[in-house]
Amino acid sequence: MTRLADIRESYTRGHLTEDDLTANPFELFNRWLSEVIDSQMPDPTAMTVATVDAHGQPSQRIVLLKDVQADSFVFFTNLGSRKAKELALNNKVSLHFPWYLLERQVRVCGVAERLSRSAVAAYFLSRPKESQLAAWASKQSQPISTRELLMTQFSQLKQKFANGEVPVPEFWGGYRVLPHQIEFWHGGEHRMHDRFEYNKQTNGQWTTQRLMP
C-alpha cells in the first residue's frame, strides 16, 4: 500500500504574477472560472461552503455556485438545512473553489445575505422539474430511515405535480456572499506557490498583497 506521505504532485502549469492581477478580484475570478469551464473539468462551479454553529464548530459541504454578480457569489439551498440554520445565527461564511486540475484554488471570506423571494422564484422555476421535485421531497439535513422512503416521497410528488407547475417551496431560498477577502492560489514548482490576497477597504476599493506559500 502506498504511504500517503509519499504521494506528491509537481505543479508546472505556470504562475500567477502581479501582471495578471485586476483592480477588482471579480474580474480575475470570472477569468479563471471561464478557463475552468473551458477545460471541461467536472463540476466547475462546485465550491465548499463553510459555516459555524452556535458552539463555534465549523462545518463544510459542497454547493454549486449559481451566479457571480458584480459584488457577490450566489447559491441556493433549503432554508431548513444545517447551513441555513447556522447562517441565521452567524452570517460569516467562507467559500473555497478547488480547481486542482488547473493547479488553482480560490478562497473567499465574507458575509451571506438572503436573496429576495422574487430572485429565488426566478431561479427555482428555471430548474429541471426533477430538481424542483427533489427540493420538495427532501427536508435537507434531517434524518430519514431509508432511501426507499425518500424515493417514495419523490414519486408521490411526481404524481401530484404531473400535469402542472411545481410551486416554489417557502422553505427554499438562496444567499449571496459579499466578500471582504479573496485569495487566489496558483501552484508552483518545488512548493513555491503563488498566492495573492485581495482585501476590501472601507471606501469599496480593493488592495492586494502577495503571500508566502
C-alpha positions as CSV (number, residue, x, y, z in Angstrom):
1,M,0.0,0.0,0.0
2,T,1.3,3.4,-0.9
3,R,2.2,5.6,2.0
4,L,0.1,8.8,2.0
5,A,3.2,10.8,2.9
6,D,4.8,9.7,-0.3
7,I,2.0,11.0,-2.6
8,R,3.2,14.2,-4.2
9,E,2.4,16.3,-7.3
10,S,4.7,18.6,-9.1
11,Y,3.0,21.9,-10.1
12,T,4.2,23.0,-13.5
13,R,1.2,24.8,-15.1
14,G,2.6,28.3,-14.9
15,H,2.4,31.1,-12.4
16,L,0.2,33.9,-11.1
17,T,2.1,37.2,-11.3
18,E,1.4,40.8,-10.4
19,D,0.7,41.5,-14.1
20,D,-2.2,39.0,-14.0
21,L,-4.0,40.8,-11.2
22,T,-7.0,43.0,-11.9
23,A,-8.2,46.0,-9.9
24,N,-11.4,44.2,-8.9
25,P,-11.0,40.5,-7.9
26,F,-14.2,39.5,-9.6
27,E,-12.6,40.2,-12.9
28,L,-9.9,37.7,-12.2
29,F,-12.3,35.3,-10.7
30,N,-14.5,35.3,-13.8
31,R,-11.5,34.9,-16.0
32,W,-10.4,31.8,-14.0
33,L,-13.9,30.4,-13.9
34,S,-14.2,30.7,-17.7
35,E,-10.9,28.8,-18.1
36,V,-12.0,26.1,-15.7
37,I,-15.3,25.7,-17.6
38,D,-13.4,25.6,-20.9
39,S,-11.1,22.9,-19.5
40,Q,-14.1,20.6,-19.1
41,M,-13.2,19.9,-15.5
42,P,-16.2,18.1,-13.9
43,D,-18.5,20.3,-11.8
44,P,-16.5,23.6,-12.4
45,T,-18.9,25.6,-10.3
46,A,-18.6,23.3,-7.2
47,M,-17.5,25.1,-4.1
48,T,-17.1,24.3,-0.4
49,V,-19.3,26.4,1.8
50,A,-18.1,26.7,5.4
51,T,-20.3,27.9,8.3
52,V,-20.0,27.8,12.1
53,D,-22.7,26.7,14.6
54,A,-23.6,28.3,18.0
55,H,-20.8,26.4,19.7
56,G,-18.1,27.6,17.3
57,Q,-17.9,24.2,15.4
58,P,-17.2,24.7,11.7
59,S,-18.9,22.5,9.1
60,Q,-18.4,22.3,5.4
61,R,-20.3,21.0,2.4
62,I,-20.1,21.1,-1.4
63,V,-22.6,23.5,-3.1
64,L,-22.9,24.7,-6.7
65,L,-22.2,28.4,-7.5
66,K,-25.2,29.6,-9.4
67,D,-24.3,33.2,-10.2
68,V,-21.5,35.7,-9.9
69,Q,-22.8,39.2,-9.5
70,A,-20.8,42.4,-9.6
71,D,-20.0,42.1,-5.8
72,S,-21.2,38.7,-4.7
73,F,-21.4,34.9,-5.2
74,V,-24.8,33.3,-5.3
75,F,-26.0,29.8,-4.2
76,F,-29.4,28.3,-3.3
77,T,-30.4,25.8,-0.5
78,N,-33.2,24.5,1.7
79,L,-33.7,27.1,4.5
80,G,-34.1,24.2,7.0
81,S,-30.7,22.8,6.2
82,R,-27.8,22.9,8.6
83,K,-26.0,25.6,6.6
84,A,-29.1,27.8,6.6
85,K,-29.7,27.4,10.3
86,E,-26.0,28.2,11.0
87,L,-26.1,31.3,8.7
88,A,-29.2,32.5,10.6
89,L,-27.0,32.6,13.8
90,N,-23.8,33.7,12.2
91,N,-23.8,35.0,8.6
92,K,-20.0,34.9,8.3
93,V,-19.1,32.4,5.7
94,S,-16.1,31.1,3.7
95,L,-16.1,29.7,0.2
96,H,-13.5,27.5,-1.4
97,F,-13.1,26.7,-5.1
98,P,-10.9,23.6,-5.5
99,W,-9.7,23.9,-9.1
100,Y,-6.9,21.5,-8.6
101,L,-6.8,20.1,-12.1
102,L,-5.6,23.6,-13.2
103,E,-3.4,23.8,-10.1
104,R,-5.5,26.7,-8.8
105,Q,-7.8,27.4,-5.9
106,V,-9.7,30.5,-4.7
107,R,-10.6,31.2,-1.1
108,V,-13.4,33.7,-0.2
109,C,-14.3,35.2,3.2
110,G,-17.4,37.3,3.6
111,V,-21.0,37.5,4.9
112,A,-24.1,35.9,3.5
113,E,-27.4,37.7,2.8
114,R,-30.7,36.1,2.0
115,L,-31.9,36.6,-1.5
116,S,-35.4,38.1,-2.3
117,R,-38.3,35.8,-2.9
118,S,-38.5,37.0,-6.4
119,A,-34.9,36.1,-7.1
120,V,-35.4,32.7,-5.5
121,A,-38.5,32.0,-7.6
122,A,-36.8,33.1,-10.8
123,Y,-34.1,30.6,-10.3
124,F,-36.3,27.8,-8.9
125,L,-38.6,27.9,-11.9
126,S,-35.6,27.7,-14.2
127,R,-34.5,24.3,-12.7
128,P,-35.4,21.0,-14.3
129,K,-38.7,19.7,-13.0
130,E,-37.0,16.7,-11.3
131,S,-34.8,19.1,-9.3
132,Q,-37.8,21.1,-8.3
133,L,-39.5,17.9,-7.1
134,A,-36.3,16.9,-5.2
135,A,-36.4,20.2,-3.3
136,W,-39.9,19.4,-2.1
137,A,-39.1,15.7,-1.3
138,S,-36.1,16.4,0.9
139,K,-36.1,18.0,4.3
140,Q,-32.5,18.7,3.9
141,S,-30.2,17.7,6.8
142,Q,-33.0,15.9,8.6
143,P,-32.7,12.2,9.5
144,I,-34.6,9.6,7.3
145,S,-34.8,5.9,8.0
146,T,-34.2,4.6,4.4
147,R,-33.5,5.8,0.9
148,E,-36.6,3.9,-0.2
149,L,-38.8,6.3,1.9
150,L,-37.1,9.3,0.3
151,M,-37.8,7.9,-3.2
152,T,-41.4,7.1,-2.3
153,Q,-41.9,10.8,-1.3
154,F,-40.3,11.8,-4.6
155,S,-42.6,9.5,-6.6
156,Q,-45.7,10.8,-4.8
157,L,-44.7,14.4,-5.6
158,K,-44.0,13.5,-9.2
159,Q,-47.6,12.2,-9.4
160,K,-49.1,15.2,-7.6
161,F,-47.5,17.7,-9.9
162,A,-47.5,15.6,-13.1
163,N,-49.7,18.0,-15.1
164,G,-48.9,21.3,-13.5
165,E,-46.2,23.7,-12.5
166,V,-44.2,22.9,-9.3
167,P,-44.7,25.8,-6.9
168,V,-41.7,27.4,-5.1
169,P,-41.4,26.0,-1.6
170,E,-41.5,28.6,1.2
171,F,-38.6,26.6,2.8
172,W,-36.4,27.0,-0.2
173,G,-34.2,30.1,-0.7
174,G,-30.8,31.5,-1.6
175,Y,-27.9,33.6,-0.5
176,R,-25.4,36.0,-1.9
177,V,-22.0,36.1,-0.3
178,L,-20.4,39.5,-0.2
179,P,-16.7,39.1,0.3
180,H,-14.2,41.3,2.1
181,Q,-11.3,39.0,1.3
182,I,-10.5,36.8,-1.7
183,E,-7.3,34.8,-2.2
184,F,-6.1,33.4,-5.5
185,W,-3.6,30.5,-5.3
186,H,-1.6,29.0,-8.1
187,G,0.6,26.0,-7.7
188,G,4.3,26.4,-8.3
189,E,7.3,24.1,-8.7
190,H,9.1,23.0,-5.5
191,R,6.1,24.1,-3.5
192,M,6.9,27.7,-4.3
193,H,3.2,28.6,-4.9
194,D,1.9,32.0,-5.9
195,R,-0.7,33.5,-3.6
196,F,-2.3,36.9,-3.8
197,E,-4.8,38.2,-1.3
198,Y,-7.4,40.9,-2.1
199,N,-8.8,42.9,0.8
200,K,-11.7,45.2,0.5
201,Q,-11.3,48.7,2.1
202,T,-13.9,50.8,3.7
203,N,-14.1,53.0,0.6
204,G,-15.0,50.0,-1.5
205,Q,-11.6,49.7,-3.2
206,W,-9.5,46.5,-3.1
207,T,-5.9,46.2,-2.1
208,T,-3.6,43.3,-2.9
209,Q,-0.7,41.6,-1.3
210,R,1.5,38.6,-2.2
211,L,1.5,35.9,0.5
212,M,4.3,33.4,1.0
213,P,3.3,29.8,0.2
